[in-house]
Amino acid sequence: MDVKKVKKIDIHAHAIPFPEYAPKWNMEHTWISGDDLIEIYDKLNVEKGVLLPLSSPESHFQTFNTTEIKYLADKHPDRFLWFCNVDPRSCYNKDTADLSFLINHYKSLGAKGVGEITAQLYIDDPKMDNLFYHASECDMPVTIHISPRMGYTYGMVDDLGLPRLEAMLKKHKKLKILGHSQAFWAELSKDVENKQRSGYPKGKVIDGRVADLMRNYEGLYCDFSAGSGLNALSRDLDYTARFIEEFSDRILWGYDVCASFNTHQYEMNAFLDKFYDDGYISKENYYKFVRGNAIKLLNLEDK
């Protein structure tokens, strides 16, 4: 098997059905459409992408809901899977809301998980706790975006060391959480400081909180998408090799392409192929990373 020809599954995808109606990034660049994303996938050797709605108003200047994502997935069933997005404040903004009603509705239509959750609440807020409970009861994995502080763009807020995430992992033992964002990946190294949690720390990695949580909680998975995921992979190659070997069953490949100006997806592919060529990752783990683990997590058939 030529492992570099394995068809990838993108665990973290975004697209909108009607980009012609959406405000442009910096008044210049468009959000990508489903057709745009498929064109990118053909260049990256990607079979399918998991479309994630962004429905919380904090997310961006353009939101797109579960219905729109379902519409896109139905147009291209051979190229897209999809998650539903249930804001923790849904159903009258109560921490006792029956969110299983919504999650199971979308699950019956084919949703494979919940996310990307970007609401600006503490990750252990009672409403977030309630959402995690219902996602767990519905057996749906959750993709989260962690923010370093309140008022900083979007995402659930956690403190240095990710204590609030740990509390949720400890409480919801059946839940599978896909960790993502700068504030999550900055915690790869023990020497991270608060000022680095919104950026891309460089240098050698001293085993940090991400590995601690991975060892202690089987429900935590790693979403290596976007610039934050690429930075985590590339900052210390020897550490990355050890991390992938230890956690090979819970690492997931993604791109997080949003707009027409994005190019990091090509850098990610080039990095991974060189990483393999240089002997840092085995054939088995390369396959798990780009395809096998997504198939297992999302209960897909491997053709």
N, C-alpha and C positions, 0 to 999 in steps of 0.2 A: 504493500500500500504506500503510495506517495502521499504522505500525511498532509503536505501543503496543498494538496488538491481536494482535501475533505471539504464538503460544503458546510459553511458556517451557519450558525443560528445567532442572530443579533438579539440579545436579551433586553436591550434598551433602545427602543426606536420611537421617533416622533414624526408625524406628518399630519397635514391638515387637508381636508377634502376640497376646500375652496380658497386657495392662497390669494386669488385675485381680489378677494374682499378683505383680506387681513392687512393691518398696518405693517409697514416695512421696518426692518431693523435699521436704525440710524437713517430712516427715510430713504434707504437704498436697497437693502438686501431682503429678499422674500423668504418666508417660511417655505419649507419644501413640501411638495405634494407627494401623493402616493407614487405617481409615475416617476418623479424625480428620485425618490428613494430607491425604487426598483432599478433605475439606471445606475445608481451608485452601487447597489448590490451586485449587479452584473460585473462591475469592475473589481469588486472585492471578493468574489466567489462566495457570496452569501445566498443560501437557499431561502431562508425565511427570517423575518424580523418580528419581534414582539412589540406591537404598537401600544404606547402608554399615553392615555389622555392626561392633559394638564387642566384640571377643572377648578382648582382653587384660585381665587382672584390674586393672591400674592405671586403666583407662578411667573407670569409674564404679562406684557401688554396684550397678548392674544391668548385666550383660553380656548380649549377644544375639549368637548365632553365625550362621554362614553358612547353616546349614540352616533356621533360623527366618526369615531374610531371604528365602531362596528360596521358602519357604512363602507369605510375604506377597506376593511378586511373582507367584507362580502364581495367587493369588486375584484379583489385579487386573492382569492382563497389559497392559491398555490404559493403565495409569497408572504402573506401576513398572518400572524396570530395576534391576539390582543388581550390586554388586561382591562378590567373596568376600573373606574376611579370613583371611590366613595369618600367624599369629604367627611372628616370626623364630626363636623357640625351639621351634617345632613339630618333630616327628619326632626326639625324644630329645635336644633341646637341643644340637645339634651345628652347627658352622659349615660342615660338609660335607654336611648333609642334602639329599636330593633333593626340594626343595620344588616342582620342576616337576611331580612326580607329583600333588601336591595342587592346584596351580594349574590344570593341564590338566584334571584331573577336573572342577573347577567350571566351567572354560571350556566344556567339552563340554556342560554343563547350561545354559549361557546367560550365565554371568558375563561382565561387560564390562571388569572391571579388578580391582585388589586394593586393599583399604583399608576403612576408614580405619585406618592403622597408628599405633597409640598406645603401643606397648611402650616402657617406660622403659629404653632402651639408648642409648648414643651412636650417632648416625646412621651413623658409619663403623665401628661395632663389627663384628667378623667375621661375626656372625650376621645383622646387617642387610645387610652387604655381600653375603652369600650370598642373602638374599631378593631384593635388587635384581637380582642376576645372573639368578636364575630367572624373575623377573617379566619381565625383558628378553628372555630366551630364549623365553618364552611369548607375547611381544608383547602384554603387558597393562600399561596405565597404572596408576600407583600414587598413591593419595591419602595424604599424610603429615600428621601433626600434630607440630609442633616445639615442644619445651619449652625454657625458658631455662636450666634447671639440673636436676641430679639431686635427687630428693626433692620436686620441685614438681609436684604432681598427676600428670599423665600426658603421654606423648608422647616421641618421640625427642629426645635432647638435642644441641644444638649451641651453640657459643660465639658471642660477639659477632662479627659480621661473616660468620657462616655458613660458616666454612672447611671444616667437615666435610661439609656439603651439597655444597659445590663439589667436594670430592674424589670424592664419589659420582657427581656429574654428569660429571666428567671421565673417570671410569673406565668408567661404563656409558653410553656415547654413544647407544645405541639406545633407552634407557629414557625413558619420558615420566613425569615426576614432577609431581604437582599440589601446589604449595606452599600451606600453610594454617596458621592459628593466630596468636595474638598475637605470638609470638616471630618468626614469619616476616614478618608485615606491619609490625612495628616497624622492620624493616630497610629499609623503603621510603626512609627519610631517612638521610643520611650522619651526621647529628649525634646519632643515637640513643645512649643510655647503657644500661649493663647494668640499671639499676634500672627502666628503662622497658619492658623486653622481656616482662614479664608483663602489661602494661596496654595502654592506648590513647593513644599519644602524639599531641599536638595541634600545630597550627601549620604554617607553610610547610614544604614538603618540599625538601630539598637532595638531588639525585639520589644514591641510596644503593645498597646491595648488591643489592637485588632487581633493579633495572634493570641493574646490572653483570652479574649472573648470567644474566638474560634475554638480554642481548646476546651473551654468550660461549657459552651452552649452549642449543641449540635444543630440548633435551629438557625444559626447565623451563616449566611452565604455571602459571597463577595461578588459584587457587580463591578467589573473592571472597565467600565465605560468612561468616555469623555477624557478631557485633559487630565483630570484628577486620577483616573485609573491608569492612564499611560504614564503619568509621573510616578505613581506608586510602583509600577512595573520596572521602570527604567532607571530609577535613582541609585540602585545598588543591586547589580545583576546577581551576585553570589547569594545575597539574601533572598531575592526573588525566586531563585532556583530552589532554595530550601523551603520557602513558603509554599510554592506550588507543589512540591513533593509531599509536604506534610498535609496540605489541605486540598489535595487533587480532586476530591469528590465534591467540593463545595465552591469551586471557582467558575465564574460564568463570563463569557466574552460578550462585549457590547460596544457600541459606537457612540450613541447619544448624539446623532446628527440632527440638527434642528433647522439650520438656515443655509442659504445658498453660498455663504462665505466659508462654511466649515471645510477644513482640509485635514483635521486631525485623524479622520478615519483611515486615510492612506498612510499616514505616519504610523498608526497602530499596526496595520497589516505588515508594513516593512519591518517594524520592530520585532514582531512575533516571528516572522520568517527567519530573521537573522539570529534571534534568540535560539531558535531550533537548530539552525545551521551551525551555530557555535557550540552546541552540545549542552545547553543549559536546561533543556526540557526534553523528556522522552517522547517517543511516538504516542505511547498510551496516554500520557498526560496532555499532550497537544490535542489529541482527539477529544478527551474529556472536556478540555477547556473551551474549545470552539464549537462543540456539538453535543457530545455525549451527556454531559451534566444537564444541559437544557432539556434534552429528550427525557431524561429521568425525572427531573423536577416537574416538568409540565405534562408528564404522562403521554408522550407522543410515540408514534411508531417510527422506528428507524428504518428507512427504506434503503 
